[in-house]
Amino acid sequence: MDCFKASIPILKVLCDETRLSILSMLSHNEMNGCEINRAFHCTQPTISYHMKLLVDASLVNSRREGCTVIYSSNEEIWPHVKALLDVLCTAAKQKENMNE
């Protein structure tokens, strides 16, 4: 039961479409905040908010290069998150097919 309780903060972070899209992009290559901002056409404070949640949940790593923050997916956790998302997508598709 403790592992379920420990999973709650990560699941809360994952329940946002923008954060899921950011995670997907970062799984392919690292990006700085400006690049992420351009990809989503959001304000800088909005992207900063999403990035803080992702970093705090240990889903994303960050490092400074001068004045720029570079973000990358946490390679230790990403495969597990990807597997979870794949299972959830499969379940959603099955439910959708049952409702047709």
N, C-alpha and C positions, 0 to 999 in steps of 0.2 A: 504494500500500500504506500510505503514511503516513496517508491520510485514514481508512482502516479502523481503524488503530491509535488515531487521535484520537477515533474514534466510540465506542470501548469504554466509557469512563467514562459517557457519556450513555446507552448501551444498558443498562448495569448499573443505572442509576437507574430506567430505564423498566420494568424487569422485576419490578415490584411493583404489585399491584393497587391498594393504597391510594394510592400515589404517582400512578398513572395517573388514579385518580378525583379526586385533588386537582387535578392538572393540568387535567382536564376542567372542574371547577368554576371554576377560576381563569381559564379561557379565556372565561368568560361575564361575570365581574365580579371585582373585587378583594375580598379578605376579610382579616380579622385572624385571629390565631392562635386566639382564643376561638371565633370562628365556625366555623373549620375543625375545631376540637376537638369542638364540639357536633355537627357533621355526621357525624363518624365514631365518636363514643362511645369514643375512645381516651384514654389518659392524656396529660397535657400533655407529659411528656418524650418520649413516642412520636411525637406530632405534631411536636415540635421537631426530633427526629431526622430525620423524613421531610423537613421543610422545609429543614433544613440541607443535606441531600443534593441537593434540587431547586435550591436557590440556588447551591450550589457547582458544579453542572453547568450553570449559567446558563440553566436552563429556567424559573426563577421569579425575579422581582425582589422585593426587599424594601425598605421604607423605614420610618423611625420617625416616629410622630406622638405626641409625648409619651412615655408609657410603653408605647404600643401599637405592634406591628409589623404593617404592612399588606403583604400579599402580592398579587402580580399575575403573570400569565403574561408571559413575555418575548415580546413581540409580534414581534420579529425572528426568533425561532427557532420559535415555536409553529406557524406554518403548515407548516413543514418536518416537524416532529414529527408533526403531525396527518396529513400525507400519508403518512408512514411507517407510522403506526398503521393507517390505512385500508388500505394495501397488505397489512399483516400480517393484518388481520381478514379480508380477502378471501381470502387464501391459506389461513387456518385454516378458513373456511367451505367452500372447495373441497375441502380434505382431508377434512373431516367428511362432505361429500356423497359422496366417493369411498368412504368406509368404510361407508356405509349399504347 
